[in-house]
Amino acid sequence: MSKGQIRSMICNETECNLAKFQDV
């Protein structure tokens, strides 16, 4: 899994949305 995928699983919704764009 990529950092973005892992982060999106452990962060809250707002941070996930930001992380998806930053770590794609």
Distance bins in CASP14 RR format, pairs under 12 A and 6 or more apart:
PFRMAT RR
TARGET T0000
AUTHOR 0000-0000-0000
RMODE 2
METHOD distances of the structure
MODEL  1
1 7 0 0 0 0 1 0 0 0 0 0 0
1 8 0 0 0 0 1 0 0 0 0 0 0
1 9 0 0 0 0 1 0 0 0 0 0 0
1 10 0 0 0 0 0 1 0 0 0 0 0
1 23 0 0 0 0 0 1 0 0 0 0 0
2 8 0 0 0 0 1 0 0 0 0 0 0
2 9 0 0 0 0 0 1 0 0 0 0 0
2 19 0 0 0 0 0 1 0 0 0 0 0
2 20 0 0 0 0 0 1 0 0 0 0 0
2 22 0 0 0 0 0 1 0 0 0 0 0
2 23 1 0 0 1 0 0 0 0 0 0 0
2 24 0 0 0 0 1 0 0 0 0 0 0
3 9 0 0 0 0 0 1 0 0 0 0 0
3 10 0 0 0 0 0 1 0 0 0 0 0
3 11 0 0 0 0 0 1 0 0 0 0 0
3 19 0 0 0 0 1 0 0 0 0 0 0
3 20 0 0 0 0 0 1 0 0 0 0 0
3 22 0 0 0 0 1 0 0 0 0 0 0
3 23 1 0 1 0 0 0 0 0 0 0 0
3 24 0 0 0 0 1 0 0 0 0 0 0
4 10 0 0 0 0 0 1 0 0 0 0 0
4 11 0 0 0 0 1 0 0 0 0 0 0
4 15 0 0 0 0 0 1 0 0 0 0 0
4 16 0 0 0 0 1 0 0 0 0 0 0
4 17 0 0 0 0 0 1 0 0 0 0 0
4 18 0 0 0 0 0 1 0 0 0 0 0
4 19 1 0 1 0 0 0 0 0 0 0 0
4 20 1 0 0 1 0 0 0 0 0 0 0
4 21 0 0 0 0 1 0 0 0 0 0 0
4 22 1 0 0 1 0 0 0 0 0 0 0
4 23 1 1 0 0 0 0 0 0 0 0 0
4 24 1 0 0 1 0 0 0 0 0 0 0
5 11 0 0 0 0 0 1 0 0 0 0 0
5 16 0 0 0 0 0 1 0 0 0 0 0
5 19 0 0 0 0 1 0 0 0 0 0 0
5 20 0 0 0 0 1 0 0 0 0 0 0
5 23 0 0 0 0 1 0 0 0 0 0 0
5 24 0 0 0 0 1 0 0 0 0 0 0
6 16 0 0 0 0 0 1 0 0 0 0 0
6 19 0 0 0 0 1 0 0 0 0 0 0
6 20 0 0 0 0 0 1 0 0 0 0 0
6 23 0 0 0 0 1 0 0 0 0 0 0
7 15 1 0 0 1 0 0 0 0 0 0 0
7 16 1 0 0 1 0 0 0 0 0 0 0
7 17 0 0 0 0 0 1 0 0 0 0 0
7 18 0 0 0 0 1 0 0 0 0 0 0
7 19 1 0 1 0 0 0 0 0 0 0 0
7 20 0 0 0 0 1 0 0 0 0 0 0
7 21 0 0 0 0 0 1 0 0 0 0 0
7 22 0 0 0 0 1 0 0 0 0 0 0
7 23 1 0 0 1 0 0 0 0 0 0 0
7 24 0 0 0 0 0 1 0 0 0 0 0
8 14 0 0 0 0 0 1 0 0 0 0 0
8 15 0 0 0 0 1 0 0 0 0 0 0
8 16 1 0 1 0 0 0 0 0 0 0 0
8 17 0 0 0 0 1 0 0 0 0 0 0
8 18 0 0 0 0 1 0 0 0 0 0 0
8 19 1 0 1 0 0 0 0 0 0 0 0
8 20 1 0 1 0 0 0 0 0 0 0 0
8 21 0 0 0 0 0 1 0 0 0 0 0
8 22 0 0 0 0 0 1 0 0 0 0 0
8 23 0 0 0 0 1 0 0 0 0 0 0
8 24 0 0 0 0 0 1 0 0 0 0 0
9 15 0 0 0 0 0 1 0 0 0 0 0
9 16 0 0 0 0 1 0 0 0 0 0 0
9 19 0 0 0 0 0 1 0 0 0 0 0
9 20 0 0 0 0 0 1 0 0 0 0 0
10 16 0 0 0 0 1 0 0 0 0 0 0
10 19 0 0 0 0 1 0 0 0 0 0 0
11 17 0 0 0 0 1 0 0 0 0 0 0
11 18 0 0 0 0 1 0 0 0 0 0 0
11 19 1 0 0 1 0 0 0 0 0 0 0
11 20 0 0 0 0 1 0 0 0 0 0 0
11 22 0 0 0 0 0 1 0 0 0 0 0
11 23 0 0 0 0 0 1 0 0 0 0 0
12 18 0 0 0 0 0 1 0 0 0 0 0
12 19 0 0 0 0 0 1 0 0 0 0 0
13 19 0 0 0 0 0 1 0 0 0 0 0
13 20 0 0 0 0 0 1 0 0 0 0 0
14 20 0 0 0 0 0 1 0 0 0 0 0
15 21 0 0 0 0 0 1 0 0 0 0 0
15 22 0 0 0 0 1 0 0 0 0 0 0
15 23 0 0 0 0 0 1 0 0 0 0 0
16 22 0 0 0 0 0 1 0 0 0 0 0
16 23 0 0 0 0 0 1 0 0 0 0 0
17 23 0 0 0 0 0 1 0 0 0 0 0
17 24 0 0 0 0 0 1 0 0 0 0 0
18 24 0 0 0 0 0 1 0 0 0 0 0
END
